[in-house]
Amino acid sequence: MKTVKIAILGHGNVGGGLCEILQMNRQLIEERIERKIHVSYILVNNVTKERPWPTLGAKLTDSFDEIVNDNSIEIVIEALGGIEPAASYMRSALEAGKHVVTANKAALAANYPALLEKAQENNRQLLFEASVGGGIPALTAISNPLQGNEFTEVMGILNGTTNYILSKMWDEGLSYDEVLADAQAKGFAEADPTADVEGIDAANKLSILMALAFHVYVHPEKIPTEGISKITLKDIENAKKHGEKIKLIGHGYWEADENGQEILKYHVKPMKFTSEHPIFGVDNEYNAIYINGNAVGQLMFYGSGAGPLPTGSAVLGDLLSIARSL
Ligand SMILES: NC(=O)c1ccc[n+]([C@@H]2O[C@H](COP(=O)([O-])OP(=O)(O)OC[C@H]3O[C@@H](n4cnc5c(N)ncnc54)[C@H](OP(=O)(O)O)[C@@H]3O)[C@@H](O)[C@H]2O)c1
C-alpha cells in the first residue's frame, strides 16, 4: 500500500481535530483510499507546549522551511489562521509541488485568484471545503454534483457565533451583551469577537461561495458588511411579534437592472425570516447554506459550521480525495 506523507500547519482546533479523526478512523480511512497517511510534520508556534490532541508520531516544528524543503511531503494542510504567513506558506507549498488543503477563509478569500493561479501553474490541487460552513460539504456539492447548474442565488448563515447570540436573544430574552459574555465564557465566542459579530468572517465565506457558484471573485473588503453588534433586544422582540427571526446572512444573487441586464448583488447583513423560509429553523451555533440552481431548484445544507471534529472531517475529506488521486 502506498504511503502518502503529509504536513499539518497548526495543531489547534482544526489541526488537532484532524489528528484526532486520523487516529480514530485510521483503519477505515486506509482501507477506503488504499493508501497509508503518514503525518511527517506538524507546524506550531511553540513546540514545547502541552497539547490535548494526538501528534501521531509527527515531528513538531516551528520551521516552515523544514517542511517545504522536504521533497517527500506531497500534501500540506494549512490550519494556522490569519492572512499571513498562512497565504505565503500556501503559495510556497504549491511552488514546491505540494498539494494544499486549507480551512482558512481569511487567507483564501483575500488571495483567492492568486492562490488558484499558483495551483494551476504548478499543476497541483488547492482544496478548501472546511473554509465555508465547517463540516458542511456545500463547496464540494457546488463544484461537483451541482456543477451543471446556473446558480441564481447563494445565501447562508455562515457564522455560528452570531447565530448562537441571535438565537439566545430570541429564545431567552437576553440582551446582546449578556449573551456575548455567556458565549465567551462557554468558548463559543472569541475573546475578541470583532471578526464574527461585525460580519467580517461571513464576508470572507461569502466571497469564497460566490467565487465557486458564480465564477465571480469579489474581495471580501468590497462586500457591503453589517454585523449584529447594534441589534437590541427590542429589535428581536419586534421581530418575534411578527413571527420573524433575525439572522446574520451572507447573500449573493443576480438581479436584473432597469435595462434587463443581470447584475450581481451581494451583502452581509442581518435579515428577517418567517417560518416559511428554511433558514428560520436554523438556530444556535448551526450553519446553513442555501442555494438556488436553475436545474436543481432550491437546496439547503445544514450542520455544524465549526468545531474540531466537524471541521477536521471536511479537511480530511479534501486530504483523502487528493491522496487517493496520487
Ligand atoms: N475552529 C474552527 O471551528 C474552525 C472552523 C472552520 C475554519 N477554521 C479556520 O481554521 C484555521 C485554524 O483555526 P483554529 O481554530 O484551529 O486555530 P487555533 O486553535 O488558534 O490554532 C492555530 C494553530 O496554528 C499554530 N500557529 C498559528 N500561527 C502560527 C505561525 N505563524 N507559525 C507556526 N504555527 C502557528 C498555533 O500554534 P501553537 O499551538 O503553538 O499556538 C496553533 O497550533 C483558521 O483559519 C480558522 O478560521 C476554524
The ligand as an SDF file (V2000), in Angstrom:
LIG
                    3D

 48 52  0  0  0  0  0  0  0  0999 V2000
  -12.0850   26.4650   14.8820 N   0  0  0  0  0  0  0  0  0  0  0  0
  -12.9990   26.1250   13.9790 C   0  0  0  0  0  0  0  0  0  0  0  0
  -14.0070   25.5030   14.2960 O   0  0  0  0  0  0  0  0  0  0  0  0
  -12.7880   26.4720   12.5250 C   0  0  0  0  0  0  0  0  0  0  0  0
  -13.7790   26.1420   11.5890 C   0  0  0  0  0  0  0  0  0  0  0  0
  -13.5690   26.3960   10.2240 C   0  0  0  0  0  0  0  0  0  0  0  0
  -12.3840   27.0130    9.8420 C   0  0  0  0  0  0  0  0  0  0  0  0
  -11.4500   27.3770   10.7890 N   0  0  0  0  0  0  0  0  0  0  0  0
  -10.2200   28.0300   10.3400 C   0  0  0  0  0  0  0  0  0  0  0  0
   -9.1240   27.1410   10.5650 O   0  0  0  0  0  0  0  0  0  0  0  0
   -7.9530   27.8860   10.8730 C   0  0  0  0  0  0  0  0  0  0  0  0
   -7.3770   27.4000   12.1950 C   0  0  0  0  0  0  0  0  0  0  0  0
   -8.3170   27.6540   13.2360 O   0  0  0  0  0  0  0  0  0  0  0  0
   -8.1300   27.0270   14.7090 P   0  0  0  0  0  0  0  0  0  0  0  0
   -9.4090   27.2930   15.4160 O   0  0  0  0  0  0  0  0  0  0  0  0
   -7.6210   25.6430   14.5980 O   0  0  0  0  0  0  0  0  0  0  0  0
   -6.9660   27.9760   15.3040 O   0  0  0  0  0  0  0  0  0  0  0  0
   -6.1780   27.7630   16.6600 P   0  0  0  0  0  0  0  0  0  0  0  0
   -6.9040   26.8240   17.5530 O   0  0  0  0  0  0  0  0  0  0  0  0
   -5.8230   29.1220   17.1450 O   0  0  0  0  0  0  0  0  0  0  0  0
   -4.8230   27.0180   16.1950 O   0  0  0  0  0  0  0  0  0  0  0  0
   -3.8460   27.6440   15.4290 C   0  0  0  0  0  0  0  0  0  0  0  0
   -2.6150   26.7320   15.3750 C   0  0  0  0  0  0  0  0  0  0  0  0
   -1.6830   27.2960   14.4610 O   0  0  0  0  0  0  0  0  0  0  0  0
   -0.4120   27.4780   15.1080 C   0  0  0  0  0  0  0  0  0  0  0  0
    0.1190   28.7260   14.5290 N   0  0  0  0  0  0  0  0  0  0  0  0
   -0.5320   29.8960   14.3350 C   0  0  0  0  0  0  0  0  0  0  0  0
    0.2780   30.7880   13.7050 N   0  0  0  0  0  0  0  0  0  0  0  0
    1.4550   30.1530   13.5010 C   0  0  0  0  0  0  0  0  0  0  0  0
    2.6890   30.5200   12.8900 C   0  0  0  0  0  0  0  0  0  0  0  0
    2.8720   31.7400   12.3590 N   0  0  0  0  0  0  0  0  0  0  0  0
    3.6890   29.6050   12.8360 N   0  0  0  0  0  0  0  0  0  0  0  0
    3.5190   28.3740   13.3720 C   0  0  0  0  0  0  0  0  0  0  0  0
    2.3650   27.9570   13.9440 N   0  0  0  0  0  0  0  0  0  0  0  0
    1.3630   28.8380   14.0300 C   0  0  0  0  0  0  0  0  0  0  0  0
   -0.6750   27.5310   16.5870 C   0  0  0  0  0  0  0  0  0  0  0  0
    0.4800   27.0730   17.2680 O   0  0  0  0  0  0  0  0  0  0  0  0
    0.5340   26.8680   18.8700 P   0  0  0  0  0  0  0  0  0  0  0  0
   -0.3370   25.6720   19.1400 O   0  0  0  0  0  0  0  0  0  0  0  0
    1.9500   26.6120   19.2020 O   0  0  0  0  0  0  0  0  0  0  0  0
   -0.0240   28.1230   19.4500 O   0  0  0  0  0  0  0  0  0  0  0  0
   -1.8730   26.5830   16.7160 C   0  0  0  0  0  0  0  0  0  0  0  0
   -1.4410   25.2520   16.8420 O   0  0  0  0  0  0  0  0  0  0  0  0
   -8.3820   29.3490   10.8920 C   0  0  0  0  0  0  0  0  0  0  0  0
   -8.1220   29.9030    9.6220 O   0  0  0  0  0  0  0  0  0  0  0  0
   -9.8810   29.2730   11.1130 C   0  0  0  0  0  0  0  0  0  0  0  0
  -10.5640   30.3870   10.5750 O   0  0  0  0  0  0  0  0  0  0  0  0
  -11.6320   27.1070   12.1100 C   0  0  0  0  0  0  0  0  0  0  0  0
  1  2  1  0
  2  3  2  0
  2  4  1  0
  4  5  1  0
  4 48  2  0
  5  6  2  0
  6  7  1  0
  7  8  2  0
  8  9  1  0
  8 48  1  0
  9 10  1  0
  9 46  1  0
 10 11  1  0
 11 12  1  0
 11 44  1  0
 12 13  1  0
 13 14  1  0
 14 15  2  0
 14 16  1  0
 14 17  1  0
 17 18  1  0
 18 19  2  0
 18 20  1  0
 18 21  1  0
 21 22  1  0
 22 23  1  0
 23 24  1  0
 23 42  1  0
 24 25  1  0
 25 26  1  0
 25 36  1  0
 26 27  1  0
 26 35  1  0
 27 28  2  0
 28 29  1  0
 29 30  1  0
 29 35  2  0
 30 31  1  0
 30 32  2  0
 32 33  1  0
 33 34  2  0
 34 35  1  0
 36 37  1  0
 36 42  1  0
 37 38  1  0
 38 39  2  0
 38 40  1  0
 38 41  1  0
 42 43  1  0
 44 45  1  0
 44 46  1  0
 46 47  1  0
M  CHG  2   8   1  16  -1
M  END
$$$$
